[in-house]
Amino acid sequence: MTTIDTHTAGHDHHDEGSYLTPKTGMIGTAWQWATTIDHKKIGVMYLFAVLFMFFLGGMAALAVRLELLEPTRVMTEVVDGVEVSTITGQIPLWSDPDTAEIGSNNYNRLFTLHGAIMVFMFIVPSIPASLGNFFLPIMLGAKDVAFPRLNLLSWYIYFFGSIFGVLSIIMGGVDTGWTFYTPYSTTTDPDHWRVVLMVLAAFVLGFSSILTGLNFIVTVHKLRAPGMGWFDMPLFIWAVYATSIIQVLATPVIGITLLLLIFERLFHVGIFDPSMGGDPVLYQHFFWFYSHPVVYVMILPAMGIISELLAVHSRKHIFGYRAIAFSSLGIAAVSFLVWGHHIFTAMGELVSTLFSALTFLVAIPTAIKVFNWIATLYKGSIILNTPMVYALMFLFTFSIGGLTGLPLGALATDLHLHDSYFVVAHFHYVMMGGTVIAMVGGIHHWWPKMFGKMYSEPGALLGAALVFIGFNVTFFTQFFLGLQGMPRRYASYVDEFQHLHQISTYGSWILLAGFLVHLFVFIHSLVAGKPASANPWGGLTFEWEAESPPIEHNFHHEPLCQHGPYDFEKVVPPHCTAEEFPLPPSPEPASPPRTIT
């Protein structure tokens, strides 16, 4: 997409080292990272923090699946005229029948922990705060984001918000579900503080999202390199820009809602609790007015990553660049109009019908992206390395997630599938099969640039294969569970569901093995990986013109945009030779039209 103008006037940074170059001594290095305003270091800190949260949430999910390996039930029999009760099951969360209710609450705490961590502490900040922070300024040709100190503040807000969430876990956790629905969140936990801390964590984390979104919007508007117009930006930038708009507009709604919930909890003000004159449905409207747009905060950056992976690793100009760019803004706009499909049963028939129609409307810009991605692959020089494999996995899993959303958006079928495992499977195919798969692909794509080391391609491909198999075994079976009537959020079930639950649990173990392989590959890369070249994949966007890893100010000279981000048919990628990346053959000229006389 770019070339570096070596004749541009400005400060020369040839004497700078890598942004990873440590200060003298451990204390100096720690202080350097703790007080940094370098967007790359902040992005790396976010990356390791959200991956740690992914680990915590994943462990809770594995515990849930392990408990569901067998149905847990209390069996009572008479022995010598005395009733004796025993508990059967894989690993019961209680030790005797008298505490069965406590065991159910422990199960509720587990899946609440899984959901709250995964949504608020991992998946919402995952791509924008880590990869977005690292690469958005570089892809724009800027030295940093518009407000570097505000960027550091957003990191510390995220850090302390996560601390509040972890404290609530240490104190015993909450059992309200990650949505904090009233009256659960206003009546459980008599000592108040566990629920208040978890809700406060989500409230504080919202400020981090708002500040990050504001920073990105201003950066895109004001810090693009000379010569870079709006339609010269990489599609990853368009996706993060649309995400930032949603973050800024939607997050204050959930912030006010959670603050009202805390006030009701502490001061017994009747807002949502019907026992005090409140309306619990009002809470649901407020919550989903934020939480459905936030689904697109999770998925839009993933879509931006996929656009980059498919174009670079098929060495082909992205098909329908403007359509994909505008579809990101279209998804952001429509996302504010569809919150009602989460609460069809709480609304009248006319309103539910309108929300159902709007739900189908959001499929249009999403389908535009999917069809354009497939068209991009057509006649491309596809390289089946790990980033491309993850991009193809995304197309498969995200398409399943999107198509299974249609019966949930239709009133007639949603009444049967609502609150069943079908919803669990659909949600995970969109969030994990979409966002997480794309994020892992993006990490593999940009890992050499971030840390200056290559990873083992065979090891990474093995991890990708295990993740793909484990993910589909875990969640595809849950579609059948939901169709057969298995409700979600239950600690036990009838015997008819045991076989499918066992398959799903075995799949979660395969999925864990895949992520452990990736962890080993990345650690091996940092310790013994080969040094990465500046442009190992032959990309044309600005980040491939910087060194690997980049210097503190990203570039030695001011960048100058002279071509599009995906003009592979015209430009030899920077730091590459024509022999390494030959230009694709020009298409044969069309035959002149024949004149009929």
N, C-alpha and C positions, 0 to 999 in steps of 0.2 A: 504494500500500500504506500510505502514511503521511501524516501531517501533522506540521508542526513546531509544538510547543506553545510559543508565544511568551510564555506566562505562567509557564513552569517556572522555578523558582529555579535559579540556577547562574551560572557565569561567562559573560559576554557577550564574544563574539569579533568584534564588528562592526568593530574596528579592525585586524583581520588582513588581510593581502593574500593573493594566491594562493600556493600551495605552490611555484610556479615562480618567484616573485619573487626575483631574485638578490641576494646580498650585494654590498657595495661592492668593486669590483675583481675581477679574474679569480682571484687567489689565494684571496680570501675565499670566492668562489662555489665553487671547487673543494674547499676545506676543508669548506664547508657540506655539500656532497654526500657527501664521503668519510666524514664523521662523523655523518651524519644518522641519526635513529631514526624518521623519518617513514615510515610504511608506503608512502605514495604514491611518494616518491622511491626507496625501495628497490625497489618494483615496477617503476618506470620503468627503473632500472639493470638489473634482471633482464631486462626486455623487450628492451633493446638488446643485452645480452650474449647472450641465447639466439638472437636474430635473427642476430647475427654468427656464432654457431656453426652456425646453419641455413645461412648462406652458405657456410661452409667445407665442411660436409658435402655441400651441394648441388654445389659445384664438384668434389668427389671423385666424386659420382654421375655428373655430366656427363662426366668423364674416362673412367669405366667404360663409359658408353654409347657414347662416341666410339670407344673401342677395339673395341667389339663391332659397330661399323657394318659391318665386314668381318671374316671369319675370318682370323686370322693363322697362317701356316704356313711351314715351311721347305721350299723346293723344291731338290732336288739333281739336277744334270744333268752329263753328261760332255762337256767341251769340249777337243778336241785331246788326248784321253786322260787329262785331269785332271778330277776331280770338283770342280764349282763349286756352292756353295750360295748361294741367295738367299732373302730373306724377302719374302713378299707379305702385304699387309694394309693397313688404313687408316692407322693410326699405330702401328707396332710399338713396343713398350716395350723393345726391345733392338735392337742395331745389327748383330749378326752371329750366326750360328748357334752359335758357341761359348759365347755368353752367354745362350742361350735360357732356361736354367733361372733365371738371374737376372731375366730379363724376366718370367717367370711369378711370381716372388716379388714383383716390383714391382706386378703386377696384384693379387696377394693383399693387398699393403699398401694399395692404393687402396680396395678394398671393405671392408677392416678399418677403415680410417680413416673411411670413410663411415658404417659401422654404429656404431662406437664413439662418434663425435661426435653422430650423430643420436639415439642412444638415451640415452646417459648425460649428455651436455652440452646437448642441445636438448629432446627431446620429453618426458623425465621431468620436468624443472623448468619446462617451457614455460608452461603455463596456470596451475598453482597458484602458482608463484613470481612471475609477472609480473601477470597479470590478477587472480589470487586475492589476492596481496598488496595490490594497489591497491584492489580493490572489496569484499573480504570484510568488513573493518571498517565501511566506509561503508554497505553493504547491511544490516548489523546495527544501524546507528545508533551505532556506537562512535567514539571519537576516534582509536583506534589498535588494534593487536593487543595481546594480553595481555602479551607480553614484548617490548617494542620493541628492547631491546639484544640480546636473543637473535636477533631478526630480522636485525639488522645483522651479527651474528656468522655467521649462516647464509649471508648474501651473500658475506662474505669467504671462508668455507670453499668456497663454490661457485667463487669467483674463483681461489683458489689451486689447487683441484683441477683446474680447466680449464687452468691454467698447466702443471701436470704433464703433462696430456695433450698440450698443444701442444709441450712440450719433447721428448716422445717422438717426435713427428712431425718436429721439426727434426733430431733425431738419426738419422732415417732411417725411422721408423715401424715398425710391427709387422705380421706377416703371419699371425696366429693366427686371424683372424676375430673379430668383436666379442664372441663368447661365451667366448673364451679357453679353448677346450676343451683338456684334456690328452689326449695328450702333446704336442700342438703347442706349447702355451704353456710347457712345461717343457724342450723340446729345441731349439727354434729360437733364433736370435739368441745365439750363443755368449758375447757379452760381457754378457749378462744385462740391461743397464740399460734398453734401450728397452721391453722387455716389462714389466719391473718398474715403470717410470714410468707406463705406460698403465694397468696394473692398480692401481697406487697412486692414480692419478687417479680411477678408478671407486670405489675404497675411500673416498677423502676426500669425493667428491661425495655418497656415501650419508649422511654426517653432516649435510650441508645439508638433505637430504630429511627426515631424522628430526626435526631441530630445527624446520623449517617445519611439519611435520605436528603436532608437539606444540603449537606456538604456535596453530595454527588450531583444534585441538580445544578448548583452554582458552578461546580467544576466543569460540567458538560457545556454549560452556556458560555462560560468566560475563559476557559483555559485550553481550548482546542488549538492545535498547532497551526501556524500560518499555512494557508491553502486548504485547510480541512473544513469543508462545509458539512451540513447536517447529513447529507447522503454520501459523505466520504467516511463516516464513522463505522467501525466494526459493529456487527449486529449484537455482539455482547454488550456494547455500550448502550444501544437502544433498549435492550432488555433491562439492564440495570437502571436506566433512566425512567422507564415506565414503572419499575418496581419502587423507585424512590418516590414517585408521585403518590402511589398507594400508601406507602409508609407515612408520608407527611399528612395525608388527608384522613386516613382511616384510624391510625393508632391513637389519636386523642380520644376517639369515641370509647375504645376499650379502657383507656386510662381513667376517664370519668366514671365509667361503669364499675370498675373494680374499686375505685375510691368510694363510691356510694355503697358498695357491698361491705367495705371495711367499716364505714360509719354505721351501717345497719347492724353489723356484727357487734361492734363495741358499745354503741350508744342506744341500740334498740329503737332505731328510727324506722318506721314502717314505709319501706320503699318497694321491696320485692317480696317480702315474706307475707303470705296471706293472713297468717295468724295475727299480724300487727297492722292489717289494713293495706298491705302492699299487693303488687301484681307480679307473680313470677314470670308470666309471659312477656312482660315489659323487659325483664332482664334478658330473656332469650332474644328479643328483637335487637336490643343494644349489643349483646355479645356477638350475634351472627352478622350484624352490620359491619363489624370489624373483621370477624373471623372468616367470613367467606372471601372478602378481598385479600386477606392475609394468605389464603391458599395460593393466590397468584403472586404474592410476595415470595412464596416458596418456589413456585414452578417457573415464573418468568425468567429469572437468572439462569435456571437450568436450560431453558429453551435457547437462551443466548449462547451458552456453552456449546450446545449441540450444533448450532449454526457454524461456530468456529471449527469444531472438530470435523464436521462433514466436508466443509469447504477445503480445509488445509490437507486432510488426509485422503481426499479424493482428487486433489489438485485440480479443482474445477470452480469456476465462478458460481457463486451461490445463485440458485434459480429464484427469480422474483424478489430481489433485494428489497425494493420499496414495499412490496406487499407484506413481507415478513416484518419490516420495520413498523409499518402502520398497524399491523395486526397486534403488535405488542401494546401500542397505545389503545387499540380497540378493546383488547382484553382488560386493560386497566380500567377503561370507562365502564364496560358492561359489568365488571366484577362488583360494582357498588349497587347493582340493581337486582341481585339474585339471592339475597340472604334468606328470603322467605322459604326457599325450598328445603331448609333444614327443619322447619316447623309447620309442615302442611297440616298436621292434625290439630294445630292450635289456632287455625285461621278458617275463615269462611270459604265457601266453594268458589266464589268469584275471584277473591284475592289469590287463592291457591292456584286457580287456573292461569291468572296473569303471571305469577311467579314461575309456574311451570313453563309457559311460553318463553319467558326471558331466559330461563335456564338453557333451553335449546338454542337460544340466540348466541350464547357465549361459545357454543361449539363451532361457530362459523370461523372466527379468526384463528381458533386453535387448529381447525382442519386446514386452513390456508398454510399454516406453518408446516404441518405434517406432509401435505402433498408437495410443497415446494422442496422440502428436504429430500423426499424420494426422487423428485425430478433432478435435484442436484447430483444424486448418485448415478443417474443414467449416463452411461458412456464416460464416467469419470475414471481416472487412474487410481483405483481404490487400493490403499495399502492397509492390510489387515493387521495393524499393530494394536496395542492395548487401547489407546484413546479411540480409535475407530471401532473396535469391538464394543466398547462401552456405548458409543453413539448408536450403533445398530441395536444393542440391547435396549437402549432407551426407546427407539422407535417401536420395538415390539411390546415392551412392558407398558409404556405410556399409552399406546393405542388401546391396549386392553383396559387400562384404567379409564380412559376417556369414553370408550364404547359402553362399558358397564355402568357409566354414570347416566346413560339415557334411560334405562328402566327406573332409576331412582329419581329422575326428573319428571317422569310421567306419573300422574296422580294414581291411576288404577293399580300399577305395579308397586309403587312406593308404599302403599298402605300394607302390602304383604311383606315387603323387604325391609321396611323401616326397623331400625334397632336390631337387625339380625347380623350374622357374620358376613352376609353379602356386602353390607356397608363397610365392615372392617377390611375385607379384601379389596373393595373398590378404592377406599381411601389409601391403603398401603401401595396399591399399584400406581396411584398418582403420585403420592409423596415419596415413597421409597423407590418404586420403579421409575419414577420421574426424577425428582430432585436429587436423591442420594446417588442413583446410578450416574446421572450427569455430573454431579460433583466429583465422584471418584474418577470419572473419565477426564474431567478438567484438571484434577490434581496430577494425573499421569501426563497429560498434555503439557502442563506448565511446570512440572517438577524440575526438569533440567534448567529452566530459566530461573526459578526461585532459589534453587540451592546449588546450581552449577555442577550437578552430578547426574549421570545417567543411571537408570535402574535396570535390573535383569528383565529382559523382555519375556523369556520363557516363564519365569516365576510370576510375573504380572499377568500373563495370559492364563496360567493355571489358577491364580486367584480369581480372575474374571469368570472363568468357567464354573468354579465352585459357587461364586456369588449368584450367577445366573440360575444354575440348577437349584441351589438352596432357596433362593427367593421364590421361584415359581412353585416348587414343591410345598413351601410353607403357606403361600397365600392363595394359590389357585384352588387348592382343596377347600378353602374357606368359602368360595363361591357356592360350592355344593352344600356345605353346611348351612349357609344362609337360605338357600332355596328349599332345603328340607325343614327349615323352621328353627334352627339353633339360634337362640338369642345371644347377643353379645353381653359382656360384663357379668357373666354368671360363673361362680366358682366351681360348679359341678354341672352334670348333664345326664341325660338318659343313655342307656347302653347303646342305643342305635347309632349314636354319634361317635362312639369311641374309636372306630377304625380310622375315620377321617381326621380326628384330632391327633391320633398317633402319627399319621403321615405328616401332618402339619408340624408337629414337634420335631420329628426326624429331619425335616427340611430346615428347621431353624438351626440345627446343629451343623448341617452342611454350610449354611450361610455364615455361621460363626467361623468355620474353618477357612472359608474364602477370605474373610476380613483379616484373620490372623496371618494368612499367607501374604496379603498386601502389607501388613504391618512389618513382617520380616523383610520383605523386598525393599521397603522404604528405609528401614534401619540399615540394611546391608548397603544400600545406595549411599547413605550419608557416611558410612564408615569406610567402605571400600569401592564405591562406584567410580567408574571412569569419568574424567572431566568432560563436561558437556560443551559442545561448540555453541556459538551464539545463536545458531539457527538450525537445530538438528532436524526439524520437520519441514523446512522450506516454506515457512509462512511469510506473508507479505505485510502484516500489521506491525505497528511501531515496536512492540515488545521484542520482536526478533531482530531489531537493529541495536538494541542495548546489549551490553555484555551479559554473560551468564556466570554468576549472578550479577545483577545490575550494580552500578556505582550508586553512591548515596543520592546524587541528583539525577539519576536515571541515564542521562546522555552526556557525552563529552561536548557536543555542540547542539545548538538549537535545531530541532527537527523541522523539516519542510515537507509537507504533503504534496506529492506530485502525481499520484495515481490512486486508484481505488483499492479497497482492502482485499479484493478477491480477483484481481486482474492477472490470473495465472497464465492466460493465453498471451499476455503482452510483456510481462516483466520477469526477469530472472530474480528469484528471491535474494534479499541481502545476505551477505556473507556466504554465498553459494556461487558455484561456477555453472556455466551453461552445460557442462558435461554432467554435473551432478543432478541438475534439475532442468533438463531440456524443455524448451517451450513445446506445448502440444501442437500437432500439425494444424495448420489453418484449414478451416472447412473449404471444400471445393466450391467455387463460385456456381451459383445457380444458372441453369441454361436460360438463354434469353427466350422470352415468350414467342410462341409461333403465331404468325399472322395468317388468319384464314381469309382467303380471297374467293 
